[in-house]
Amino acid sequence: MTRARQARTDAISTLDKATDENFPVAPFFLPRAWRDDLMAVYGFARLVDDIGDGDLAPGGADARHLGVGPGSADDRSAMLDALEDDLHRVFADSADGPRHPLMRALRPTVRRCALAPEPFLGLIEANRQDQKVRRYGTYEELRAYCELSANPVGRLVLQITGTASPERIRRSDAVCTALQIAEHLQDVAEDLARDRIYLPADDMARFHVAESDLAVPSAGASLRALIAFEAQRAHDLLDEGIPLVGSVRGRLKLLLAGFVGGGRAALAAVSAAGFDVLPGPPKPTAPSLLREVGAVLRKAHREG
C-alpha cells in the first residue's frame, strides 16, 4: 500500500466513528460542501479525543503522521503538543502544510469558512486538562470544562453554515454542554475505568454517593437519583436550544434539531434504563432519535 493510500485509510478509520455519536454529524440531506466541512471538523475533534483518551488505532500511524517518535507515541501530552504544532500549520500561509491527513483535510475548510484557531485550540486544551484533572468539585467547574471540550464544536458549526450570532452562540453553547453532560452520564463506568469522574463532587456528596458506588455492576438508589438529577440539568440546557432551532431555516433547521434531538434521545435512553448507567452506556435507538427530532421541530415551530 502506498503512503498516500495508507494515510487515507488511517483518516477513514477515524471518521468512521461518526456513526457511534448520539447525533448525526453530517447527514445526507445537507449540501455537499457543508457535509465535507463538518466531517473535516469532526475528524479533528475525534482525533483530539482519541489522543486524549488513548484510543488511537494500534500501529503508531498517527504518531508518525505528526512526527512523533516511537518512544513518545504513547505520551498523550507529547502527542497533543505535536497536534497543536500541526494545527498551526493548518493556519499558516506557507506552502509547508500540515502533516496529518485529517489536518490536511481540515485546511480547505478553515480557509473556505474563514475559521479561527481558537475553537480548535480549546478542544486540544480540554484534552490536556483531561490528563491533569480527573475530578470536578462543582457543576460550575464541569461547565467550564465543557466550554473547552464541547462548546467550540457548536460554534464551528455556526461558522461553517454562516449563521453565527451572539444569541445563537449562547444557545449553541447550552446545547453542546448538555450533549457533553449526557455523554458523561452514559459513560460513567467507562470514565471510571480511566480514573475520571465527571459527576460533580458536591452533587455526589448531596446524594450520598461515594466513588466506590460507581465501581459496582449496577447502580444503587442514591446513584440513580444523582444521575436523574444531572440528566434533568442537561435536559433543561437542551431546552435552551429550541429557539436556536427555530431561528434558522431549511436543512440547517433539521441539522440543529438533530443535535438537540440526539441529546434528548440519549437522556431518554438513560431514563429508560432506570438511570442505571453502570452495566453499560444506554444508547438511543433510531426510532427514539426520530421521535425526539420531531418533538424538537414541533416545539420550535410553536415557540417561533
Salt bridges, closest charged atoms under 4 A:
ASP10 OD2 - HIS65 NE2 2.96
GLU21 OE2 - ARG46 NH1 3.25
ASP36 OD1 - ARG32 NE 3.03
ASP37 OD1 - ARG112 NH2 2.45
ASP50 OD2 - LYS17 NZ 2.69
ASP50 OD1 - ARG46 NE 3.15
ASP53 OD1 - ARG196 NH1 2.69
ASP55 OD2 - ARG194 NH2 2.58
ASP62 OD1 - HIS100 NE2 2.69
ASP81 OD1 - ARG128 NH2 2.95
GLU84 OE2 - HIS88 NE2 3.47
GLU84 OE1 - ARG128 NH2 2.54
ASP86 OD1 - ARG89 NH1 2.72
GLU125 OE1 - ARG128 NH1 3.33
ASP130 OD2 - ARG196 NH1 3.94
GLU147 OE2 - ARG155 NH2 3.04
GLU167 OE2 - ARG170 NH2 2.98
GLU167 OE2 - ARG171 NE 2.81
ASP173 OD2 - ARG155 NH2 2.56
GLU190 OE2 - ARG194 NH1 3.11
ASP191 OD2 - HIS184 ND1 3.92
ASP195 OD1 - ARG135 NH2 2.89
ASP203 OD2 - ARG233 NH1 2.71
GLU211 OE2 - ARG135 NE 2.85
GLU230 OE1 - ARG233 NH1 3.29
ASP239 OD2 - HIS235 ND1 3.82
ASP239 OD1 - ARG264 NH1 3.72
ASP239 OD1 - LYS299 NZ 3.60
GLU240 OE1 - ARG170 NH1 3.84
ASP276 OD2 - ARG224 NH2 3.38
GLU292 OE1 - ARG264 NE 2.89
